[in-house]
Amino acid sequence: MTDTATPKPGKVRVPADDLRTFAAALLERGGLSPEHARTTADVFVWAAQRGVESHGVARVPAYLDLLAKGVANARADIKVESSRPAAAVVDADRAPGPVALSAAADEAVERARAFGVATVGVRRTVHTGAIGYYVSRIAEQGLVGLGFVAGMPNMGYTGVKGAAVATSPLAIAVPAADHAPLLLDMATATIALGKIRQAKANGTPLPENAAATEDGTPTTDPSLAVMPLPLGGAKGSGMSLAFELLTSVLVGAPIFSAFHSDDPAGREHRQNALLIAVDPAAFGGSAEDFTEAVDATLGTLKGLPVADGADGVYYPGERSAAVARERGEKGIPVAPKVWRELTERAAELGVTPPGPA
């Protein structure tokens, strides 16, 4: 990830705490409880602070619309179901993803503390946000976090005409002693939908075999592209389908088969997830021994010879952590269009925007 801590001309830089409070106030006016609004805002600001603009505060207006339309349930009756000590299912009742998955992450940590490993599924949530947040939440407690998400089909599948599977993400967070945690957060698509929209707005061509037309034909023309293609072809396709089985089917809430059925309800927006927490101490050593060994591994990687033309050797999550530190000190840059949308919603809802950093 490129360090985007220095804002471009026209961007507004806002302190992270102020931006979090602002986003939470908007979401609370949109119908969420104060606690759930704060949780959802925290996920957005976490992403924005790390330079993941597509999942940052730009999502607030979209979430307000989801709440207003009833797609997201502002007063969801979230229930935890469990018949085994190390496994549970969070029935989200269409709660926003940040609310449901934060609860699932905390549930996974509590159970993993007692049993060494725990798996918590989430069914019937609405847009999970940055999945890296939830596994990082687990890693902050000294545990290894893994996460999978399945959503509405919006990506091609090798050999299929048209959209078939979702751009389902995978995230893994591993705590370290002195280094920033390893955080691998990736989708099964070659390119994000947001990148396709950005290329369309700029009129710039797309990379080869990254996107396709409505019938699944690969194209580099952003004006014709409507969906991403799977990462690595059949490999990305297979991963997405596997994540559907590990999340949706496992928790009794299939998305893929319902979407491709004749039932119109099968196309109603929803997502499912699976979070896994692993306690390193359950494998014979201490938590401290584990994080020190993680540090040694990461240090070994960074000590390897740097390839010609490369600016260094980095592990997943390292550069985004550096961006987060700088933006934590100097404030988070918000694009003019996003700031305009936020302030317009603030005027409508009677919320006072924060001042710049």
C-alpha positions, 0 to 999 in steps of 0.5 A: 500500500502506498503511504497516502498520509499527505493529503492532496490539495483540496482534502480536509484533514480531520483528527481521528477522534473527531472524525469518529465522533462525527461519524457516530453522531450521523449514524445515531441520527440515522437510527442506530443506538449510541453504542452501535453507532460508535462501533460502526464509526470505529470500523470506518475510521479504522479503515480511513486511518490506514488509507483504505478509503473505499471502506472508510468514512465515505461509507457513512452516507451509504449506511444512512441510506441502508438504515433509512430504507430498512435494508439494515436493521437499526434495532436488530435483535442480535442473538448468540446461538451455541450448542458447543463450547468452542463454536457459536453463531451470531444471528444478526437480524440484519444488523450492520456488519460492524455491529454484528462482526464486532460482537462475533469477534469478542465472542470468539476471543472469550471462547478461545481464551477458555478452549484454545480455539473458537469459531463464530459464524455470523448470519444475516448481516448487512455489509461487513465493512473492512474485515481486517478490523475484526481480525485485528480486534482479535489480534489486539487481545494476543490471539490469532484472528482469521475471517471469511465473508460471503456476500451477494454475487457480483464477480465472474466465475471461470467458465460461467457467463455473467456474475456468479460469485461474490468478491468474498474477502479473507483476512488474517491477523497475527500479533507480534511483540515489537513489530506491527501485527501481520495483517493480510486482508484481501478479496478474491477479485483481481480488482475492486468494484471501486477501482472500476468506478474510479477508472470509469470516472477518469477514463483510464483503461483497466488492467488486462483480465481484471474486469468484464462486461455484463456477459462475462467478456473480459474488457479493459474499457471501463465504460463497458466493465460492470464486474471484477474477475476472480484473482488468479482465474480458477483459484479466485473462483474456487476461493469465493465458492469455498468461502460461501460454504464456510460461511453461508452454508455452514450457518444455514443461510445460503446466499449463492443458491438462493441468489441464482434461484427463481425466488426474488427474495434470494436477491435481497442484500445480505452477507454472512461471515466466519471468524476464528480466534486461536490462542497461541498458548494452547499449543504448548508455549507461552503467548510471549514466546509466540509473539517473539517468534513472530517478531523473529520471522518478520525481522528475518523477512525484512533482513532479506536482500532487497530486489532491484527497483524495490523500495524495501521488503514489507510484510502484510499490514506493515505499511498500512500500520505506518499510515495509521500512525502518521494519520493518528498524529496529523489527522485523517485526510478526507476527499472533497467529495466525501467531505461534501457528502458528510457535511450535507448529511450533517446539515440534514440531520442537525449534526455539527461537523468537526473543524480541521486538524 
